Every structure is written in structure tokens, then in C-alpha cells.
Amino acid sequence: MLKKLRLYWSMLNYGLAHNRDFAHEHHWFFRDMLERVGDVHGRRVIDIGCGKSFWLTLLLHSAGAVVTGVDTELVTAKHGPGKYLAILKENGLERALRTLCWDLLFARPYYKELAGLCTEPLRWDRLDVRCVSAITLDEFPDATFDLAVSHEVFEHIADIPATLRALRRVLKPDALTYIYIHNFTSLSGGHHIAWKYPDTEPSATVPPWDHLRGNLYPDIPSWINRMRERDYRREFGKYFEIVEWIPYGREGESLLTPEIRRELPDYSEDELLTKGFIVKARPRQGTIES
Ligand SMILES: C[S@@+](CC[C@H](N)C(=O)[O-])C[C@H]1O[C@@H](n2cnc3c(N)ncnc32)[C@H](O)[C@@H]1O
């Protein structure tokens, strides 16, 4: 219980310190994505794991895409007590309290900052966010979407092969994925709050790469599957033709001492220093043996 309280206290402080930074990071990611995938106007898009702030769905919708955000958490743009009761019923008390906390403390300044960064107004009308698991995507017919996007979600998904199978099914044959995965073996990839900003706010308490070494501080905000980049490459390769595998962000270079390097011989330097990667891929055609 004490550990949980400590975790939530650090999450609260982290949110208070960085809420507006998130808006900048998200807007930057979105602009960069548009440069890499082209105009989204009129394209049928799925945002896998849109999250309670569903920012990527909101930005795509505002840019004219016909986008659906899906998440296992019950996400909704609505407010009022009914929302928290529904989340309580669907996802439990902890999720309901986390969403309440986000709505009360962070949502308003976050969206205000995000709106200020956009040249077009944010469009809240007819936003399509649904409670659907990426593992099945069972409410979508085959060949529905032109583009699948995702930001920091795949590392939280329990069954990646089933997710990729489902995703391939709902994508049109010439569709594209633009999936950003936070690299588990990176310094921040262990998802410890203390290592969210390794280069500007290194932790004085939690050892660097603790999640690959002693794992002395295992308390993190959400479950992760601990898959490595090579595991994703293998699984994506079964269902998708990789168009581009884009390393995204580098961190922790000055913290990777020869001592730590010696402790982690199984990992390449790139694996330890690359924050994440984007998978641009197209569905493989023909029959695939599972
Ligand atoms: C770190 S959050 C990222 C949310 C959002 N994409 C963002 O960047 O803010 C991970 C999200 O993945 C969702 N998630 C985990 N497993 C999922 C699954 N099987 N299907 C859909 N969403 C899932 C979680 O509920 C959570 O909202």
C-alpha cells in the first residue's frame, strides 16, 4: 500500500511538472508523423490504445481524418459522474480514480496548451473513441482502415502476435502502419517514473537501467510486456512487410559507463540508447501460417 501511494505521489508530481510539456511532445510527434505518412484528410484511421487523453485521435480528427480511437480502458470525451461510474464498472477503482485525477488536474491545461500549438481549432464534435481491445479488434470488418497509428502502447499489450493478426485483418491491402513503441531496453523503457527524462532529470535514487540489472525498483505505473526490439521485428515480419524501421530518440549516452556496459553484455549499445522505434509497414498479402 505504501509503495502504491509513493508511486502515485511521484506520478502526480511528474504530471504537475510536465503536463504542458506533454502537449508539446504530442504536437511535435503528430507534425512529424504527418510529414512521414502524408495528408490524412479523409483517410480511415485507427489509433490503437488512444488512452484517456486520446490526443492523437483528437489531432487526426481535427485534421480531417475519419479516425477511431480504441483502448481497453473506457475512454470518452464526455464528463460527469456517469463517466467515472462506467469506468469503475468496466476497469475498476484504480482506473476510475486515475481518470478522475487526470480530468480534474491535468486535462484542461493540457488541451489548452495543445490547442494553442495547432493552427486549426481542435474539433471535439463527433469524436469516435471506443472501448475495444487491440488483441481482437472484433467490432471492425476486414479491410476497414487505410492507416493504423499508435503511440506508446504496444509495449503494454499482452498478446502481440494476436494483435498483429487482428491489425492485418482490419487494414486494407495497401494500408500503412505508423506505430511508435517505447523501447524496453532503453533507459526510460523500464517505465520507472524516475527515469522519464534521463538526460535532463537523471534519478539520484534508482540506478540507471535498473529494470535490466538488479530490478531493485520494480514499481511502475502500468504493466509492460518486456519485449525487445528484435522480438517486435520478428513478430511484425510475420504479418507485415516492413517499409521503414525508424529509431526514434536517443538517451542516456553519458550514463552508460564501462561498468554498466560490462553488466549488460547481452544488449547492444544501440538497444540501450535508443528510446523507441516507429514501425512503418504494410500488410503481407496471401495466406499466413500462424
Ligand atoms: C501509455 S498509454 C498510451 C496512451 C496514448 N496512446 C498516449 O500516447 O497517451 C497505453 C495505453 O494502451 C492501452 N492498452 C493496453 N493494452 C491494450 C489493448 N490490448 N488494446 C487497446 N489498448 C490497450 C492502455 O489502456 C493505455 O491507455
The ligand as an ORCA input file, in Angstrom:
! r2SCAN-3c Opt
* xyz 0 1
  C       0.978      4.536    -22.086
  S      -0.697      4.557    -22.546
  C      -0.590      5.452    -24.065
  C      -1.871      6.128    -24.413
  C      -1.806      7.085    -25.608
  N      -1.528      6.387    -26.838
  C      -0.805      8.161    -25.349
  O       0.200      8.236    -26.056
  O      -1.034      8.961    -24.434
  C      -1.013      2.908    -23.057
  C      -2.462      2.663    -23.409
  O      -2.584      1.368    -24.009
  C      -3.836      0.847    -23.627
  N      -3.846     -0.596    -23.886
  C      -3.167     -1.584    -23.259
  N      -3.493     -2.791    -23.768
  C      -4.392     -2.547    -24.763
  C      -5.099     -3.404    -25.674
  N      -4.983     -4.714    -25.658
  N      -5.957     -2.809    -26.543
  C      -6.114     -1.460    -26.583
  N      -5.469     -0.627    -25.736
  C      -4.623     -1.162    -24.846
  C      -3.935      1.240    -22.150
  O      -5.254      1.165    -21.658
  C      -3.401      2.661    -22.198
  O      -4.419      3.607    -22.384
*
